[in-house]
Amino acid sequence: MKLAELEKKLLAAARNLPEDDRVPYGFEHRVMARLRERVAPEGWALWARWLWQAAVPCLALTVLLSALAVLSVDSTGVNNTSSLDEQFQNVVFAAIDYDSW
């Protein structure tokens, strides 16, 4: 017998059954027992799991950026780029026109 024919016969037989409005004995107890078995995830536990999963990429990024910072220093111990205070001063004073003073 083919599967499609079997499915049609089973559905036809199920449709011919009379409707029953009664609830099986102990149905509500079985449902409540299943609901109690299921543990709902707590908000803090969910946050903790997400933060632990995010710790690995953050650690990898920290190691990568630290390695880049170490490699950007030349043999004299001075950074190849200008220092941060010089860069900040250049940005702040870039808008001032000294010729008009």
N, C-alpha and C positions, 0 to 999 in steps of 0.2 A: 504494500500500500504506500502510496506516495505521501509525503509529509503534508502537502497542501490539502489533499483530500481528508487526511486525518484531522487536520486543524479545523476544516469546515464541519466535519461530523461532530467534533467535540464542542464547537461553538453552538451548533444547532441543538445539541443535547442540553447544553447549559441554558439556552434560551427557553427550552420547554419545561424547565423545572419551575414549580410554583414558588412565588415569593414568600419569604418567611421573615416576619418582623421581629422575631424573638432573638435575643442576644444569647450566645452560648454561655453555659455556666462558667463562672470565674473569669470571664473575659476582661472585666475591668481590673481585676487583680493582676492578671498577666500583663496588661498594658502598663499599669502603674509600676510593676516590678521591673519591666524593661526600661521605663523612664528613669527609675532610681539607679539602674546599672550604668546608664550613660552619664559620664562625667562631663559637665560643661567646662570648657576652658576658662580659667579665671583671667581677668584683665591683666593682672601683674605677671602671671605666668606667661601669658602671650607676649607681653612686652619684653620680658627677660629672654625668652627664646629668640625673638627678633634681634635684640641687642647682641646676644652671643653670636648669632649668625653674621651680624654686621662687623663684629670685632676682627674677624680674619681679613676682610678686604681693607679695613682701616690700618691694621698692622702692616699689611703688605705695602700700602701706599706710604706709610711712615718710613719703612725701611728703604723704599725706592727713593723718596725725596731726601732722606739722610745721605744715601749713597751719592746722589747727584750733588748735594752740598759739599760733601767731602772731596769729590772729584773735581769740583770747580775751583778749589784752592790750589795755587801753584806751589812750587817747591820753596818759595820764600815765606809761605804762610799767609800771603796776602791774597785776598779774593781777586779774581781776574776782572770782575766788573767793579765799577766805582761803588763806594760805600753807600749805604742807605741814606745817611744824613746828607751826603752830597747830592744824591738824586732828589731828595725831598726839597733841599734848598733850591735846586735848579727849577723844580716845578713851581714852587711858591713865587720865586722872583721872575719867572718867565713872563708874567703879565705886566711887570713894571717897566715903563719906558724911561731909562736913565737919561736919555738925551733931553727930555723936557724939563729936567730939574735944573 
